[in-house]
């Protein structure tokens, strides 16, 4: 399990961006500690790298979110 800071460093974004994606329902922590710390899996890193790549191609978060929903339901 990775902390939010480790995920942010590996992806090259700020922890506040990860919290934003969490609030928007695009990313959920794998688990949360009793003190509220978020822990993420390697899948979260892959998802965030996808989001970052898509944004670099000019795709908006509004357009990315439905793609993530489809992917989470097993669609390619």
C-alpha positions as CSV (number, residue, x, y, z in Angstrom):
1,X,0.0,0.0,0.0
2,X,1.2,3.5,-0.9
3,X,0.5,6.7,1.0
4,X,-0.9,9.7,-0.8
5,X,2.5,11.4,-0.8
6,X,4.2,8.4,-2.4
7,X,1.5,8.1,-5.1
8,X,1.8,11.8,-5.8
9,X,5.6,11.6,-6.2
10,X,5.4,8.6,-8.5
11,X,2.8,10.2,-10.7
12,X,4.3,13.7,-10.6
13,X,1.2,15.5,-9.2
14,X,0.3,17.1,-5.9
15,X,-1.5,15.3,-3.1
16,X,-4.2,17.9,-3.4
17,X,-4.9,16.7,-6.9
18,X,-5.4,13.2,-5.7
19,X,-7.8,14.4,-3.0
20,X,-9.7,16.3,-5.7
21,X,-10.0,13.2,-7.8
22,X,-11.2,11.4,-4.7
23,X,-13.9,14.0,-4.1
24,X,-15.0,13.8,-7.8
25,X,-15.4,10.0,-7.5
26,X,-12.6,9.2,-10.0
27,X,-10.3,7.5,-7.5
28,X,-10.9,5.9,-4.2
29,X,-8.3,4.8,-1.7
30,X,-7.8,1.0,-1.3
31,X,-8.2,1.6,2.4
32,X,-8.3,4.3,5.0
33,X,-6.7,4.1,8.5
34,X,-8.6,4.8,11.6
35,X,-7.0,8.3,11.6
36,X,-8.2,9.0,8.1
37,X,-5.0,8.4,6.2
38,X,-5.5,7.3,2.6
39,X,-3.6,4.3,1.3
40,X,-3.6,3.4,-2.4
41,X,-2.7,0.4,-4.5
42,X,-0.5,0.2,-7.6
43,X,-3.8,0.4,-9.6
44,X,-4.2,3.9,-8.4
45,X,-0.8,4.9,-9.8
46,X,-1.8,3.4,-13.2
47,X,-5.1,5.2,-13.2
48,X,-3.5,8.5,-12.3
49,X,-0.9,8.1,-15.0
50,X,-3.7,7.4,-17.5
51,X,-5.5,10.6,-16.4
52,X,-2.3,12.6,-16.6
53,X,-1.6,11.2,-20.2
54,X,-5.2,11.9,-21.3
55,X,-5.0,15.5,-20.0
56,X,-1.7,16.0,-21.9
57,X,-3.6,15.1,-25.0
58,X,-6.2,17.8,-24.3
59,X,-8.9,15.5,-22.9
60,X,-10.8,17.2,-20.0
61,X,-11.6,15.6,-16.7
62,X,-15.2,15.8,-17.6
63,X,-14.5,13.6,-20.6
64,X,-12.1,11.3,-18.7
65,X,-14.5,10.5,-15.8
66,X,-17.0,8.4,-18.0
67,X,-14.0,6.4,-19.4
68,X,-12.9,5.6,-15.8
69,X,-16.5,4.5,-14.9
70,X,-16.6,2.1,-18.0
71,X,-13.1,0.8,-17.1
72,X,-14.1,0.1,-13.5
73,X,-17.1,-1.9,-14.8
74,X,-14.8,-4.1,-16.9
75,X,-15.2,-2.4,-20.3
76,X,-12.2,-1.6,-22.4
